[in-house]
Amino acid sequence: MQIFIEPDKSKWDEILKRPTIDNKSLESIVGAILQDVKLNGDAAVKKYSAKFDGVELNELKVSDTEIAAAISLIDEELKAAIELAKKNITVFHEAQKEVIRQIQTTKNVLCWRKSVAIQKVGLYIPGGTAPLFSTLLMLGIPAVLAGCSEIVVCTPADKNGNVNPVILYVAQLIGVKNIYKIGGVQAIASMAYGTETVPQVYKIFGPGNQYVTAAKQLVNKEGIAIDMPAGPSEVAVYADETADASFVASDLLSQAEHGVDSQVLLITNSQLIIDKVKEEIQMQLQALSRKDIVTKALENSHFIVLQNVNDAFELLNEYAGEHLIIASDNAKKLSELVVNAGSVFLGHYSPESVGDYASGTNHTLPTNGFAKAYSGVSLDSFIKKITFQQLSKDGIKNIGNAVETMASAEGLDAHKNAVSIRLKSL
């Protein structure tokens, strides 16, 4: 972990760099797989599942029998926890529904906007080192609430050809039935282009490793919508003298365990806080099952001392982290300084983990600085907003001359005539 004391602003860009990825060679590898699946469908999918996941698949779709068998394997405590998360996520996202409001912009000129579900969506659920059933809750619930008519789920199978049972339990709980045993780049390709078995979708959602991310970005260039550009997971923590060092250390470690390319950032007003947090990290690290992953991720991590709180939040806004924790008694007030972040956690008892699982907000968030311009997944991510307008005879009279004048000024005579011909008919 690198420590920076009052770094000059000219050095901020260098300090805040994310772990680098060789995108050129990555895109070459990923592009070849995408093209193969596009041309050869299920056969290519099965080939890459064998090559990368070590599994020989006869059937790509999960059967009803497999889903039923998986449900019986889930213990009651976990079921109760998932039910709580489902309730909170549903309440939060359902509140995002908009009521149609007709606006009369000019007398007898009515305009309104209507939310319409994207018909076909694909959800990618990682299932490798950490089967993220929580991501299926975060993506599946708003997809169902939005009214998407076809929801396709792709998630990798283990070497025996089985999908993680908790993922299957969540799928049936939220009412999602089209589940396919496909992971990695081949999963993104299947949903983007369609195969003999997997339906083509209009928009793809979900996190993944650098290969999955590259695949999403490449199919996006071909016209398939994606939720957002996203890369390795990250957290930034602001901690002042009121912070509990053990809490802060636990937050940094919880994010670092996502993967070796994850990044954690600590901004504080005191070197003493950094020393205490480092000590706590060393103690807590020893008990972690993913210790090796965490240790590697911490090599990408920076601790920064900035005594001026405005400078600290200027740097945090420049970083635009996926997650931002404000560990301070004054967190609510300090949050007013935040303009760039995916999701913000206020105070000493709001760990990032609650947003990952059960508070109700969505955990699919922009990374790699994209929080400067992108939002996390919400109900809006699964809908289009179509505008409508309706004019009566009096309505076209009231704005017709203005439209004629403007069209004429732009030299678009046919535009002008579409109004003129109607005005003459009145």
C-alpha positions in Angstrom: 0.0 0.0 0.0 1.5 3.3 -1.0 1.1 6.3 1.3 1.0 9.9 0.1 1.3 12.9 2.4 -0.3 16.1 1.2 0.4 15.3 -2.5 0.4 18.2 -4.9 -2.6 18.5 -7.2 -0.3 18.0 -10.2 0.4 14.4 -8.9 -3.3 13.5 -8.4 -3.8 12.0 -11.8 -0.9 9.7 -11.4 -1.9 8.7 -7.9 -5.5 7.9 -8.9 -4.7 5.7 -11.8 -6.5 2.4 -11.8 -4.7 -0.9 -12.4 -3.8 -1.0 -16.0 -5.0 -3.6 -18.5 -3.6 -4.3 -22.0 -6.8 -3.6 -23.8 -5.4 -4.2 -27.3 -4.4 -7.8 -26.8 -7.5 -8.4 -24.6 -9.8 -7.1 -27.4 -8.0 -9.3 -29.9 -8.7 -12.5 -27.8 -12.2 -11.5 -26.9 -13.1 -10.4 -30.5 -12.1 -13.8 -31.9 -14.4 -15.6 -29.4 -17.3 -13.3 -30.1 -17.0 -13.9 -33.8 -16.8 -17.7 -33.4 -20.0 -17.7 -31.3 -21.7 -15.4 -33.8 -20.9 -17.8 -36.6 -21.2 -21.2 -34.9 -23.7 -20.7 -32.1 -24.1 -23.5 -29.5 -21.1 -25.5 -30.8 -18.8 -22.6 -30.2 -20.3 -22.0 -26.8 -19.8 -25.6 -25.7 -16.2 -25.5 -27.1 -15.3 -22.5 -25.0 -17.1 -23.8 -21.9 -14.9 -26.9 -22.1 -11.7 -24.9 -22.7 -12.1 -22.1 -20.1 -14.5 -23.6 -17.5 -13.5 -27.3 -17.8 -17.1 -28.4 -18.3 -18.6 -30.6 -21.1 -22.1 -29.4 -21.6 -24.8 -31.4 -23.4 -27.7 -29.0 -22.6 -27.1 -25.3 -22.2 -30.4 -24.4 -20.6 -31.1 -25.2 -16.9 -34.0 -27.6 -16.6 -37.0 -27.2 -14.3 -35.9 -30.4 -12.5 -32.5 -28.8 -11.8 -34.1 -25.7 -10.4 -36.4 -27.8 -8.2 -33.5 -29.8 -6.9 -31.5 -26.7 -6.1 -34.3 -25.2 -4.0 -34.2 -28.1 -1.5 -30.5 -27.5 -0.9 -30.8 -23.9 0.5 -31.0 -23.6 4.3 -33.8 -21.6 5.9 -31.5 -19.0 7.4 -30.1 -18.1 3.9 -33.6 -18.1 2.5 -34.8 -15.6 5.1 -31.8 -13.4 4.4 -32.5 -13.4 0.7 -36.2 -12.7 1.4 -35.2 -9.6 3.4 -32.9 -8.4 0.6 -35.6 -9.1 -2.0 -38.1 -7.0 0.0 -35.8 -4.0 0.4 -34.6 -4.1 -3.2 -38.2 -4.3 -4.4 -39.4 -1.4 -2.2 -36.5 0.8 -3.3 -36.9 0.1 -7.1 -40.7 0.1 -7.2 -40.6 3.7 -5.8 -38.8 4.7 -9.0 -41.8 4.1 -11.2 -43.1 7.3 -12.9 -46.7 8.4 -13.3 -47.5 9.6 -16.8 -48.1 13.4 -16.7 -49.7 15.2 -19.7 -48.3 18.7 -20.1 -50.0 21.4 -22.1 -47.0 23.3 -23.4 -49.2 25.7 -25.4 -53.0 25.7 -25.5 -54.2 22.6 -27.2 -50.6 21.2 -27.6 -50.3 18.2 -25.3 -47.0 16.4 -24.6 -46.2 13.5 -22.4 -43.6 10.8 -21.7 -44.3 7.1 -21.1 -41.9 4.5 -19.7 -41.9 1.3 -21.7 -40.0 -1.8 -20.8 -37.1 -3.0 -22.9 -38.6 -6.3 -24.2 -35.5 -8.5 -24.2 -32.7 -8.2 -21.6 -29.8 -10.4 -20.7 -28.3 -10.7 -17.2 -24.8 -12.0 -16.7 -24.3 -13.4 -13.3 -20.6 -14.3 -12.4 -20.2 -17.7 -10.8 -16.5 -18.4 -10.7 -14.5 -17.7 -7.5 -17.7 -16.0 -6.0 -21.1 -17.0 -7.3 -22.9 -13.7 -7.1 -26.5 -14.6 -6.5 -26.9 -11.1 -5.0 -26.3 -9.7 -8.5 -29.3 -11.7 -9.8 -31.4 -10.0 -7.1 -30.1 -6.6 -8.1 -30.7 -7.1 -11.9 -33.6 -9.5 -11.9 -35.9 -7.6 -9.6 -35.9 -4.3 -11.5 -36.2 -6.2 -14.8 -39.3 -7.9 -13.5 -40.7 -4.7 -12.1 -40.1 -2.9 -15.3 -42.1 -5.5 -17.2 -39.4 -6.9 -19.5 -41.1 -9.6 -21.5 -38.0 -11.8 -22.0 -35.3 -12.0 -19.3 -32.3 -14.2 -20.2 -29.8 -15.2 -17.4 -26.3 -16.6 -18.2 -24.1 -17.9 -15.4 -21.2 -20.4 -15.6 -21.6 -24.1 -14.5 -19.1 -25.9 -12.3 -17.0 -28.8 -13.7 -20.0 -31.2 -13.1 -22.3 -29.0 -15.2 -24.3 -27.7 -12.3 -25.2 -24.0 -11.6 -24.8 -22.7 -8.1 -28.0 -23.7 -6.3 -28.4 -20.3 -4.6 -28.5 -18.6 -8.0 -31.2 -21.0 -9.1 -33.2 -20.5 -5.9 -33.0 -16.7 -6.4 -34.1 -17.1 -10.1 -37.3 -18.9 -9.2 -37.9 -16.6 -6.3 -38.1 -13.5 -8.5 -39.8 -15.3 -11.4 -36.9 -15.7 -13.9 -37.0 -19.0 -15.8 -34.6 -18.7 -18.8 -31.3 -19.6 -17.3 -28.3 -20.9 -19.3 -25.1 -22.6 -18.1 -22.8 -20.2 -19.9 -20.0 -18.0 -18.5 -17.4 -15.7 -19.7 -17.1 -14.1 -23.2 -19.2 -16.9 -24.7 -22.1 -15.8 -22.5 -22.0 -12.2 -23.7 -21.7 -13.4 -27.3 -24.7 -15.8 -26.8 -27.0 -13.0 -25.6 -25.7 -10.4 -28.0 -26.1 -12.5 -31.2 -28.4 -15.4 -30.2 -27.7 -19.1 -30.7 -29.8 -22.1 -31.5 -30.6 -22.3 -27.8 -30.1 -18.8 -26.3 -32.4 -15.9 -27.4 -30.9 -12.7 -28.6 -31.5 -9.7 -26.3 -31.5 -5.9 -26.8 -29.5 -5.0 -23.7 -26.9 -6.8 -21.6 -26.4 -6.2 -17.8 -24.0 -7.5 -15.2 -20.4 -7.4 -13.9 -17.6 -9.7 -14.8 -13.9 -10.0 -15.1 -11.8 -8.0 -17.7 -12.7 -10.5 -20.5 -16.5 -10.1 -19.8 -16.1 -6.3 -19.6 -14.2 -6.2 -22.9 -16.9 -8.4 -24.5 -19.7 -6.1 -23.4 -17.8 -3.1 -24.8 -17.2 -4.8 -28.1 -20.8 -5.9 -28.7 -21.9 -2.4 -27.7 -20.0 -1.1 -30.7 -22.2 -3.4 -32.8 -25.4 -1.9 -31.5 -26.2 -4.1 -28.5 -26.9 -1.8 -25.5 -25.1 -2.5 -22.2 -25.8 -1.3 -18.7 -22.6 0.7 -18.4 -18.8 0.5 -18.9 -17.5 -1.3 -15.8 -14.2 -2.8 -14.7 -12.7 -4.1 -11.5 -14.5 -3.2 -8.3 -13.3 -0.4 -6.1 -14.0 1.6 -2.9 -12.8 5.0 -1.6 -13.0 5.8 2.1 -12.8 9.2 3.7 -12.0 8.8 7.4 -11.5 11.6 10.0 -10.5 11.5 13.6 -14.0 10.2 14.6 -13.6 7.0 12.5 -13.1 3.6 14.0 -9.9 2.1 12.5 -11.2 -1.5 12.7 -14.3 -0.5 10.8 -12.3 1.3 8.1 -9.9 -1.6 7.7 -12.9 -4.1 7.3 -14.4 -1.9 4.6 -11.1 -1.8 2.7 -10.6 -5.5 3.0 -14.2 -6.3 2.0 -13.7 -4.6 -1.3 -10.2 -5.9 -1.9 -11.5 -9.5 -1.8 -13.4 -9.1 -5.0 -10.4 -9.8 -7.1 -6.6 -9.1 -7.5 -7.4 -6.2 -9.8 -9.7 -4.5 -7.3 -8.5 -1.2 -5.8 -9.1 0.5 -2.4 -8.4 4.1 -1.6 -8.2 5.7 1.9 -8.3 9.5 2.3 -7.8 10.9 5.8 -6.7 14.0 7.6 -4.1 12.3 9.7 -1.1 10.0 9.4 -2.1 8.5 12.8 -5.4 7.2 11.3 -3.4 5.5 8.5 -1.1 3.8 11.0 -4.1 2.5 13.0 -5.9 1.2 9.9 -2.8 -0.5 8.6 -2.4 -2.3 11.9 -6.0 -3.4 11.8 -5.6 -4.6 8.2 -2.7 -6.9 9.1 -4.7 -8.4 12.0 -8.0 -8.9 10.1 -6.2 -10.2 7.0 -5.0 -13.3 8.7 -8.6 -14.6 9.2 -9.7 -14.2 5.6 -10.3 -17.2 3.3 -9.4 -15.0 0.3 -6.2 -13.7 1.9 -4.1 -14.2 -1.2 -6.5 -12.3 -3.4 -6.8 -9.5 -0.9 -3.0 -9.2 -0.5 -2.6 -8.8 -4.2 -5.4 -6.2 -4.5 -3.8 -4.1 -1.7 -0.8 -3.6 -4.0 -3.0 -1.5 -6.2 -4.2 0.6 -3.2 -3.3 4.0 -1.9 -3.5 5.8 1.4 -3.5 9.6 1.2 -3.3 12.3 3.9 -5.0 15.6 3.1 -5.8 17.8 6.1 -8.0 20.2 4.2 -11.4 18.6 3.8 -12.3 20.5 0.6 -9.1 19.2 -1.0 -9.9 15.7 0.2 -13.4 15.7 -1.5 -12.0 17.4 -4.6 -9.7 14.4 -4.9 -12.5 12.0 -4.2 -14.7 13.6 -6.8 -11.8 13.3 -9.3 -11.5 9.6 -8.5 -15.2 9.1 -8.9 -15.3 5.8 -7.1 -17.7 3.0 -7.5 -18.3 3.1 -3.8 -17.6 6.0 -1.4 -17.7 5.6 2.4 -17.7 8.7 4.6 -16.5 7.4 8.0 -17.2 10.5 10.1 -19.6 11.8 12.7 -20.2 14.6 10.2 -20.9 12.3 7.3 -24.3 13.8 6.3 -22.9 17.3 6.0 -19.8 16.1 4.2 -21.9 14.2 1.7 -23.0 17.6 0.3 -19.5 17.8 -1.2 -19.9 14.6 -3.3 -20.7 15.1 -7.0 -19.0 12.0 -8.5 -19.6 8.5 -7.0 -21.6 5.4 -7.8 -23.0 4.8 -4.3 -22.3 6.6 -1.0 -22.3 5.1 2.5 -22.7 7.6 5.4 -21.4 7.2 8.9 -19.8 4.5 11.0 -22.5 1.9 10.6 -23.1 1.9 6.8 -20.5 -0.5 5.4 -20.4 -1.0 1.7 -21.5 -4.6 2.2 -25.0 -3.6 3.1 -25.4 -2.0 -0.4 -24.0 -5.1 -2.0 -26.7 -7.2 -0.4 -29.7 -5.9 1.4 -30.2 -2.2 2.0 -32.2 -1.9 -1.2 -30.0 0.2 -3.4 -28.5 -1.4 -6.5 -24.9 -2.7 -6.4 -24.3 -2.7 -10.2 -22.4 0.6 -10.4 -20.0 2.5 -12.7 -16.3 1.9 -12.0 -13.0 3.2 -13.4 -14.1 6.9 -13.1 -17.3 6.4 -15.1 -19.3 7.7 -12.1 -18.5 11.2 -13.4 -21.1 10.6 -16.1 -22.9 7.3 -15.5 -25.4 6.2 -12.8 -25.7 2.7 -11.3 -28.4 0.3 -12.4 -32.0 1.4 -11.5 -35.5 0.7 -12.8 -34.7 3.3 -15.5 -32.0 1.0 -16.8 -34.7 -1.5 -18.0 -37.0 0.9 -19.7 -37.1 3.4 -22.5 -38.9 6.7 -22.2 -41.0 7.5 -25.2 -42.4 11.0 -25.8 -45.8 11.7 -27.3 -47.5 14.8 -28.6 -51.0 15.5 -29.8 -52.2 18.8 -31.3 -55.8 19.8 -32.2 -56.6 22.2 -35.0 -56.3 25.0 -32.5 -53.0 23.6 -31.3 -51.4 23.7 -34.8 -52.8 27.2 -35.2 -51.1 28.3 -32.0 -47.6 27.1 -32.8 -47.7 26.6 -36.6 -46.3 30.0 -37.6 -43.3 29.6 -35.2 -42.5 26.2 -36.7 -42.8 27.6 -40.3 -40.5 30.5 -39.4 -37.8 28.2 -37.8 -37.9 25.6 -40.6 -37.6 28.3 -43.2 -34.6 29.8 -41.3 -32.9 26.3 -41.4 -33.6 26.0 -45.1 -35.8 22.9 -44.6 -38.8 23.6 -46.9 -40.4 20.2 -46.5 -40.5 20.7 -42.8 -42.2 24.1 -43.2 -44.7 22.6 -45.8 -45.8 19.8 -43.4 -47.2 22.6 -41.2 -48.3 25.0 -43.9 -50.4 22.4 -45.7 -52.3 21.8 -42.5 -52.8 25.5 -41.7 -54.2 26.1 -45.2 -56.7 23.3 -44.7 -58.2 24.9 -41.6 
